[in-house]
Structures are given as structure tokens and as C-alpha cells.
Amino acid sequence: MTTDVTPPLRPVAAQQPLLVYLREMWRRRDFATSLPMEEVRARHQDTLLGNLWHITNPLLTVLVYYVIFGVILNSSRGVDNYLLWLTIGVFSYNLTSKTVLSGAQAITSNEGLIRAVQFPRALLPVSVTFSHIITFWFELGMLAALSIVMGLYPNPRWLAIPVVLLIHTGFNLGAAMIVARLNDGFRDVAQIVPFLFRLGIYASGVMFPLDKIADRIHGPMLLLVELNPFAAYLTLYRWSFLGLPLTGHQLAVAIGWSVFALVWGFRFFRRAELRYGRG
């Protein structure tokens, strides 16, 4: 007499094991790379300057901040190479803000695709993150050119820029996954996030050094400023281009936030994956 042993049944909608999910993401990696490149090429194709706007937009922002903070408010006092210092701050902060804002729409703007095609949904925030990294490389080229014009010739610290970008990207991707899930459940999140970034720019050292306000704040507020991930990433880029001091505390804050955001953001995003596209 033979006994027929069958494997236990598994619900069709059950979540895949982590390793299987990651292998599926890797197998479909072309989706996360080819689509963003097409979007980057098409983003400004109907404008007169075309893809030059990828550089023109942030440069115009730098110009406005330079006039207001560097000239009118004299925030450039005591800051060497203030124009480059400011440009680094604007470019790197904008990378995070644009990535997270796009991440907030990663699920809600692709509901039709989600319903029609089966694929790891985490590829959607990965895709928008990769899209903004592409344009950021143009901005890094502009920073390198500006550094040379200002007499700051290439130095060994430039070799660390890809590592700095990798650390920065870990945080951006994790944050994009978090807001993608939140906005899928609460559509007001996409309206709140831009306000938070407009507020956060003043506590991140983008337009003026944080030490100018450090003596005016105390207690929890000072701790928030010291643990600000955006300030830590700006410090890493400024260390690479300008050779400004970088402490072990700042490096630990940058890496810590990157790892935490990526790991927790990925888990947070995956927990609701089976609900995406059903709203």
C-alpha cells in the first residue's frame, strides 16, 4: 500500500519568501533601469532647451538662494568657496526631495500596471530612485567643473564620491518605499511631504552652516539637528569636494540612517504588497 504525500497547499496570494523575492527583483532588473532612462529622455523633450533643464533647473535654484542668502542675508560670511558650498547643498538635498516625492507616487501612478502585470512591486520605488540618480550624475559633473573653475583641482577624495552616493541612495530608496506605502493608503501624504522638505531645508545646512544656529537651540531640538540625515549627507559631499572636516559621528549618522531606512523601509513596503493596486 502506497501513501501519496503531497506538499502543503499555499495560498495563491501568499507573500514570497525574502530570497525568492530578491531573486525575482534581480531577474526583472531591466524594468528598474530601462524605464527610468526612457523617462529621463522624455521628461523635457517638448521644451526648447530639452534635457539641459536637468542642469538648468537646479542651477536657477542655486542662483536664487545665492542672491537671498549669500548676498542679501550675508550667510556666506566665514564660508570659503560659498558658491560651490551652496551648490553642493542644493544639488544633494534636491536629490533626496525629488526621489522621495516621486516615490510617494510610485504605487498610485502605476495602479494599471500593477493590476495587469505580476512583478515585485518594490521595483517601482527602485525605478524612480534610479531615475533621479541618472540626472544627479550630470549635477556631479557640474560640481566637478565648478570645483576646477574655482581652483579646487581633483583630489583623492573625489574617489569616495561613488561611495557617498551609494550611502545617500540607501536612505533615499528606503524613504521612497516608506512614503510609497503610506501614500497608497493615505493620498494626503503626497501633499504633506513637499511641505516637510521645504521646512527641513532650513535645518539641514543647505544655505547656511548649522553652527550659526547651534548656539541658539538646546535639548531635543539640538539633538534633532545633530542626527539630521540630510546634514550628514551634505557634509559627506562637501568633504569630498571642498575638503571640509568630517567627524566619525557624522559618518556614523550617515551610514546608520542609510542602513536603517533601507532595511526597515523595504520590510515596511513589502508587508502591504498584496494590497497595492486594489484601491
DRENTORVEX-905622 format. One line per field, with one value per residue (C-alpha): residue in three letters; x, y, z. Coordinates in steps of 0.25 Angstrom, whole numbers, padded with zeros to 4 digits. Layout:
REM DRENTORVEX-905622
rest	[ALA  ...] .
px	[X  ...] .
py	[Y  ...] .
pz	[Z  ...] .
***
This chain:
REM DRENTORVEX-905622
rest	[MET  THR  THR  ASP  VAL  THR  PRO  PRO  LEU  ARG  PRO  VAL  ALA  ALA  GLN  GLN  PRO  LEU  LEU  VAL  TYR  LEU  ARG  GLU  MET  TRP  ARG  ARG  ARG  ASP  PHE  ALA  THR  SER  LEU  PRO  MET  GLU  GLU  VAL  ARG  ALA  ARG  HIS  GLN  ASP  THR  LEU  LEU  GLY  ASN  LEU  TRP  HIS  ILE  THR  ASN  PRO  LEU  LEU  THR  VAL  LEU  VAL  TYR  TYR  VAL  ILE  PHE  GLY  VAL  ILE  LEU  ASN  SER  SER  ARG  GLY  VAL  ASP  ASN  TYR  LEU  LEU  TRP  LEU  THR  ILE  GLY  VAL  PHE  SER  TYR  ASN  LEU  THR  SER  LYS  THR  VAL  LEU  SER  GLY  ALA  GLN  ALA  ILE  THR  SER  ASN  GLU  GLY  LEU  ILE  ARG  ALA  VAL  GLN  PHE  PRO  ARG  ALA  LEU  LEU  PRO  VAL  SER  VAL  THR  PHE  SER  HIS  ILE  ILE  THR  PHE  TRP  PHE  GLU  LEU  GLY  MET  LEU  ALA  ALA  LEU  SER  ILE  VAL  MET  GLY  LEU  TYR  PRO  ASN  PRO  ARG  TRP  LEU  ALA  ILE  PRO  VAL  VAL  LEU  LEU  ILE  HIS  THR  GLY  PHE  ASN  LEU  GLY  ALA  ALA  MET  ILE  VAL  ALA  ARG  LEU  ASN  ASP  GLY  PHE  ARG  ASP  VAL  ALA  GLN  ILE  VAL  PRO  PHE  LEU  PHE  ARG  LEU  GLY  ILE  TYR  ALA  SER  GLY  VAL  MET  PHE  PRO  LEU  ASP  LYS  ILE  ALA  ASP  ARG  ILE  HIS  GLY  PRO  MET  LEU  LEU  LEU  VAL  GLU  LEU  ASN  PRO  PHE  ALA  ALA  TYR  LEU  THR  LEU  TYR  ARG  TRP  SER  PHE  LEU  GLY  LEU  PRO  LEU  THR  GLY  HIS  GLN  LEU  ALA  VAL  ALA  ILE  GLY  TRP  SER  VAL  PHE  ALA  LEU  VAL  TRP  GLY  PHE  ARG  PHE  PHE  ARG  ARG  ALA  GLU  LEU  ARG  TYR  GLY  ARG  GLY] .
px	[0000  0006  0004  0002  0009  0006  0013  0005  -0004  0000  -0010  -0008  -0007  0003  0015  0028  0040  0050  0061  0051  0046  0060  0064  0051  0055  0069  0063  0054  0065  0063  0050  0056  0067  0062  0048  0055  0065  0053  0046  0059  0060  0045  0044  0048  0047  0036  0044  0053  0065  0061  0069  0078  0067  0073  0084  0077  0066  0076  0085  0074  0070  0085  0085  0072  0078  0091  0085  0076  0085  0099  0097  0085  0086  0101  0101  0113  0122  0132  0129  0140  0136  0122  0116  0121  0117  0103  0102  0106  0096  0085  0088  0089  0077  0069  0073  0066  0054  0051  0054  0044  0034  0034  0034  0021  0014  0021  0009  -0002  0002  0004  -0008  -0012  0002  0001  -0013  -0008  0006  0011  0025  0032  0025  0038  0043  0035  0042  0055  0051  0049  0061  0070  0063  0068  0082  0083  0081  0089  0102  0100  0100  0112  0119  0115  0120  0134  0134  0131  0142  0152  0148  0149  0163  0160  0166  0163  0168  0167  0155  0147  0149  0140  0128  0122  0122  0116  0105  0103  0101  0092  0084  0081  0074  0067  0062  0057  0050  0043  0038  0032  0025  0020  0013  0008  0002  -0005  -0013  -0014  -0013  -0011  0003  0008  0003  0009  0023  0027  0024  0033  0044  0042  0043  0054  0063  0066  0070  0080  0091  0087  0088  0096  0105  0097  0108  0101  0089  0095  0097  0082  0076  0077  0072  0063  0064  0079  0079  0070  0079  0091  0084  0079  0082  0081  0092  0101  0100  0103  0115  0120  0119  0125  0137  0139  0139  0143  0151  0143  0144  0137  0135  0133  0120  0115  0119  0112  0100  0100  0102  0093  0081  0084  0084  0072  0064  0067  0065  0052  0047  0048  0041  0030  0027  0027  0017  0006  0010  -0002  -0011  -0005  -0013  -0026  -0031] .
py	[0000  0013  0026  0039  0050  0064  0077  0086  0096  0110  0122  0128  0142  0138  0146  0141  0137  0148  0141  0137  0151  0157  0147  0151  0166  0163  0155  0167  0177  0183  0188  0197  0202  0203  0210  0221  0224  0226  0235  0244  0245  0248  0258  0271  0267  0277  0289  0298  0294  0279  0271  0283  0286  0275  0284  0298  0296  0293  0304  0314  0310  0312  0326  0329  0324  0331  0345  0343  0336  0339  0354  0359  0352  0350  0335  0334  0341  0331  0321  0319  0316  0319  0317  0303  0300  0305  0297  0284  0286  0289  0278  0267  0272  0272  0258  0253  0262  0258  0244  0243  0252  0242  0230  0235  0234  0221  0212  0221  0226  0211  0204  0200  0193  0187  0181  0176  0170  0162  0167  0170  0184  0188  0191  0203  0211  0205  0211  0225  0225  0220  0231  0242  0236  0237  0252  0254  0249  0261  0270  0263  0267  0281  0281  0275  0286  0297  0292  0293  0307  0311  0305  0293  0282  0267  0261  0247  0250  0250  0235  0234  0241  0228  0222  0235  0234  0219  0223  0234  0225  0215  0226  0231  0217  0214  0227  0225  0212  0217  0228  0219  0210  0222  0230  0217  0217  0232  0240  0253  0248  0253  0267  0267  0262  0275  0283  0275  0276  0292  0292  0282  0290  0301  0290  0283  0293  0295  0310  0314  0306  0299  0304  0318  0313  0303  0313  0317  0303  0293  0280  0271  0282  0281  0266  0266  0275  0267  0254  0260  0251  0261  0270  0257  0254  0269  0268  0256  0263  0275  0267  0261  0273  0284  0276  0281  0273  0260  0254  0240  0244  0250  0238  0228  0237  0236  0221  0218  0225  0219  0205  0207  0214  0203  0191  0196  0203  0190  0182  0193  0193  0178  0176  0183  0178  0169  0181  0190  0193  0189  0203] .
pz	[0000  -0004  0002  -0006  0001  -0005  -0001  0007  0000  -0001  -0004  -0018  -0012  -0001  0000  -0006  0003  0004  -0004  -0015  -0015  -0017  -0028  -0035  -0034  -0039  -0051  -0055  -0052  -0066  -0063  -0052  -0061  -0075  -0072  -0064  -0075  -0085  -0075  -0073  -0088  -0090  -0078  -0085  -0100  -0103  -0097  -0105  -0096  -0095  -0085  -0082  -0072  -0063  -0060  -0063  -0052  -0040  -0045  -0045  -0031  -0027  -0033  -0025  -0012  -0014  -0016  -0004  0006  0001  -0003  0004  0017  0016  0020  0012  0023  0028  0018  0007  -0007  -0003  -0017  -0018  -0004  -0007  -0020  -0013  -0003  -0013  -0022  -0012  -0004  -0016  -0020  -0007  -0008  -0023  -0020  -0008  -0015  -0027  -0018  -0012  -0026  -0029  -0026  -0028  -0042  -0047  -0042  -0056  -0058  -0044  -0048  -0061  -0059  -0048  -0043  -0030  -0026  -0019  -0033  -0035  -0024  -0029  -0043  -0038  -0029  -0041  -0050  -0041  -0039  -0054  -0054  -0042  -0049  -0058  -0046  -0040  -0053  -0052  -0037  -0042  -0053  -0043  -0034  -0045  -0049  -0034  -0033  -0026  -0035  -0034  -0021  -0016  -0008  -0021  -0022  -0010  -0017  -0023  -0008  -0003  -0014  -0010  0005  0001  -0009  0002  0010  -0002  -0006  0008  0009  -0004  -0001  0012  0006  -0006  0004  0013  0000  -0005  0008  0011  -0002  0006  0009  -0005  -0001  0012  0008  0000  0012  0021  0011  0010  0025  0026  0017  0028  0038  0028  0026  0011  0010  0023  0033  0044  0054  0052  0059  0068  0080  0079  0081  0092  0097  0088  0076  0076  0076  0064  0057  0061  0056  0043  0032  0021  0028  0029  0014  0011  0020  0012  -0001  0004  0010  -0004  -0012  -0002  0008  0020  0033  0034  0048  0052  0058  0044  0037  0046  0045  0030  0030  0041  0034  0021  0026  0035  0025  0014  0023  0030  0018  0010  0021  0023  0008  0006  0017  0009  -0005  -0007  -0005  -0015  -0027  -0021  -0016] .
***
